[in-house]
């Protein structure tokens, strides 16, 4: 069994004169990421490997959530290919994951994550909101052979406020 945890970056700020890639989180984004991290910890969520877009807002989201989850020594990497809004590069990164990894956590962007959740999961999700989480489980031994799995959980910040 393989478990995929898709997490969209939290709400970012447009207040600063920076490129899209360098946009930080706004206060609401930081608070939402903390709420999500706390709930995921209560649910016992963990990961064998974590991949994250190298955009500032995804890195900040990952840092907050992983701190709440108390995940410190898990295989973590930044990947510019995950700065993808369509989903092709994110999917390629997922299926390239080593078969020894059972639970993969991906921090990324929309529309890519919503498209992947709808392609890979068995529930239709209109939109993964900022700091939203979708967990999908696959009855496969290798990431390279995943197709449609079972959507186990959707968790959105508005449900926790």
WOQUI-V664956 format. One record per pair of residues at least 6 apart in sequence whose C-alpha atoms are under 8 Angstrom apart, sorted by sequence separation. I is the first residue (numbers start at 1). GAP is how many residues later the second one is. D is the distance in whole Angstrom. If there is no record, write none. Layout:
# WOQUI-V664956
I	GAP	D
I	GAP	D
This chain:
# WOQUI-V664956
52	6	7
53	6	7
66	6	7
84	6	7
118	6	6
128	6	8
140	6	6
16	7	7
52	7	7
82	7	6
117	7	8
118	7	6
139	7	8
81	8	6
82	8	5
117	8	7
138	8	7
14	9	7
81	9	7
138	9	8
13	10	6
52	10	7
94	10	8
138	10	7
139	10	7
12	11	6
13	11	6
82	11	8
114	11	7
138	11	5
12	12	6
13	12	5
81	12	8
114	12	7
137	12	5
138	12	7
12	13	4
13	13	5
114	13	6
136	13	6
137	13	5
11	14	6
12	14	5
114	14	6
136	14	5
137	14	6
10	15	7
11	15	6
113	15	7
121	15	6
136	15	4
137	15	7
120	16	8
135	16	6
136	16	6
11	17	7
12	17	6
117	17	7
134	17	7
135	17	6
136	17	7
11	18	4
110	18	7
134	18	8
135	18	5
10	19	5
11	19	8
117	19	8
134	19	6
135	19	7
10	20	7
133	20	8
134	20	5
133	21	6
134	21	6
10	22	7
90	22	7
132	22	7
133	22	5
10	23	6
46	23	7
132	23	6
133	23	6
45	24	8
50	24	7
52	24	8
54	24	5
84	24	8
85	24	6
86	24	8
87	24	7
88	24	8
132	24	4
46	25	7
49	25	6
50	25	6
51	25	6
52	25	6
53	25	6
54	25	6
55	25	8
83	25	7
84	25	7
85	25	6
86	25	6
87	25	4
91	25	7
131	25	7
132	25	6
48	26	6
49	26	5
50	26	5
51	26	5
52	26	5
53	26	5
54	26	5
82	26	6
83	26	7
85	26	5
86	26	4
87	26	7
122	26	7
130	26	8
131	26	7
37	27	7
38	27	8
41	27	7
47	27	7
48	27	7
49	27	6
50	27	6
51	27	6
52	27	6
53	27	6
82	27	8
85	27	5
120	27	6
121	27	6
122	27	6
123	27	8
129	27	7
130	27	8
33	28	6
37	28	4
41	28	5
51	28	7
53	28	7
54	28	7
55	28	7
84	28	6
85	28	8
87	28	7
120	28	4
121	28	5
122	28	5
123	28	6
128	28	8
36	29	7
37	29	7
40	29	7
53	29	5
54	29	7
86	29	8
87	29	6
119	29	7
120	29	6
121	29	5
122	29	6
34	30	6
37	30	8
38	30	6
52	30	7
53	30	5
121	30	5
30	31	7
33	31	6
34	31	6
37	31	5
38	31	7
23	32	8
24	32	6
25	32	5
29	32	8
33	32	6
37	32	6
22	33	6
23	33	6
24	33	5
21	34	5
22	34	5
23	34	6
30	34	7
34	34	7
21	35	6
22	35	7
25	35	7
21	36	8
24	36	7
25	36	8
99	42	7
99	43	5
98	44	8
99	44	6
12	45	6
62	45	7
98	45	7
61	46	8
97	46	6
10	47	7
96	47	7
97	47	8
9	48	6
10	48	7
95	48	5
96	48	6
9	49	5
58	49	6
94	49	7
95	49	4
8	50	8
58	50	6
94	50	8
95	50	7
10	51	6
58	51	8
95	51	7
9	52	6
49	52	7
9	53	8
48	53	6
51	53	8
48	54	7
49	54	7
50	54	6
51	54	6
52	54	6
53	54	6
47	55	8
48	55	5
49	55	5
50	55	5
51	55	5
52	55	5
53	55	6
47	56	5
48	56	6
49	56	6
50	56	6
51	56	6
52	56	6
46	57	8
47	57	6
48	57	8
50	57	8
47	58	6
61	70	8
36	95	7
36	96	8
5	98	7
7	98	7
9	98	6
33	98	6
2	99	8
3	99	6
4	99	6
5	99	6
6	99	6
7	99	6
8	99	6
9	99	6
32	99	6
2	100	5
3	100	5
4	100	5
5	100	5
6	100	5
7	100	5
8	100	5
9	100	6
1	101	7
2	101	6
3	101	6
4	101	6
5	101	6
6	101	6
7	101	6
8	101	5
29	101	8
2	102	8
4	102	8
6	102	8
8	102	7
29	102	7
8	105	7
7	106	8
6	107	7
6	111	8
11	119	5
36	119	8
8	120	7
10	120	5
11	120	7
36	120	8
8	121	7
9	121	6
10	121	4
36	121	6
8	122	6
9	122	5
10	122	8
35	122	7
8	123	5
9	123	8
7	124	6
8	124	5
33	124	8
36	124	8
7	125	6
8	125	7
32	125	6
35	125	7
7	126	5
6	127	6
7	127	7
5	128	7
6	128	5
5	129	6
6	129	6
5	130	4
4	131	6
5	131	7
3	132	7
4	132	5
3	133	6
4	133	6
3	134	4
2	135	6
3	135	6
1	136	7
2	136	5
1	137	6
2	137	7
1	138	5
2	138	6
1	139	5
2	139	7
1	140	6
2	140	8
2	141	7
